Amino acid sequence: MPSLGSRFSIPSFLGGMAQALDLSGGGAAITLDRSGLSPAQRDARALSADWRMVGADLRTAMQRVRAEATLVRGAARDGAR
C-alpha cells in the first residue's frame, strides 16, 4: 500500500477527502443514535460532561498553585533564617 509520510496511507486520505466532499447527503454521513435520547438530552449530557472536565482542570490547577505557594513560603522562611 503506498503511503504518504508515516501518519496515514493514501487510500485512507483519499477516502477521507471523498467523504468531506460528499454533498449528496448519503447515508455515510448519518449515524444512528440508539440511546433513545432527544437531541436536547444529548446536548445536556455533553454540556454536563464538558463542565465536569472544566471543574477537574480547575481543581488540578488549584492544587498546583497551592503546592507552588507552599514551596515559595518554605523557601522564604528558609532564606530568612
C-alpha positions in Angstrom: 0.0 0.0 0.0 1.6 3.3 -1.0 2.0 5.7 1.8 2.3 9.5 2.2 4.5 10.0 5.1 4.2 7.9 8.2 0.9 9.2 9.5 -1.6 7.8 7.0 -1.9 5.9 3.8 -3.1 7.4 0.5 -6.2 5.3 0.3 -7.5 6.4 3.7 -6.6 10.0 2.8 -8.5 9.8 -0.4 -11.4 8.1 1.3 -11.5 11.0 3.9 -11.4 13.6 1.1 -14.2 11.8 -0.7 -16.3 11.9 2.5 -15.6 15.5 3.1 -16.6 16.4 -0.5 -19.7 14.2 -0.5 -22.6 16.7 -1.0 -25.2 14.0 -1.8 -26.4 13.7 1.8 -25.9 10.0 1.5 -26.1 7.5 4.4 -22.4 7.6 5.1 -22.8 10.9 7.0 -25.8 9.6 9.0 -25.1 8.0 12.3 -27.9 6.2 14.1 -28.5 7.1 17.7 -29.6 4.1 19.6 -29.7 5.8 23.1 -33.3 6.9 22.8 -32.4 10.4 24.0 -33.7 13.5 22.4 -31.2 15.9 20.8 -31.7 18.3 23.8 -31.0 15.5 26.3 -27.8 14.5 24.4 -26.7 18.2 24.4 -27.4 18.4 28.1 -25.3 15.4 28.8 -22.5 16.7 26.6 -22.6 20.1 28.3 -22.5 18.4 31.7 -19.5 16.3 30.7 -17.7 19.5 29.4 -18.3 21.3 32.7 -17.1 18.3 34.7 -13.9 18.4 32.7 -13.6 22.2 33.4 -14.0 21.5 37.1 -11.4 18.8 37.1 -8.9 21.1 35.3 -9.6 23.9 37.8 -9.1 21.5 40.7 -5.7 20.4 39.2 -4.7 24.0 38.7 -5.6 25.0 42.2 -3.6 22.0 43.7 -0.6 23.1 41.7 -0.9 26.7 42.8 -1.2 25.6 46.4 1.9 23.3 46.1 3.9 26.1 44.5 2.8 28.6 47.1 3.9 26.2 49.8 7.3 25.8 48.2 7.7 29.6 47.9 6.7 30.2 51.5 9.1 27.4 52.7 11.9 28.9 50.6 11.2 32.4 52.0 11.3 31.1 55.6 14.5 29.1 55.0 16.1 32.2 53.5 15.1 34.4 56.4 17.0 32.2 58.9 
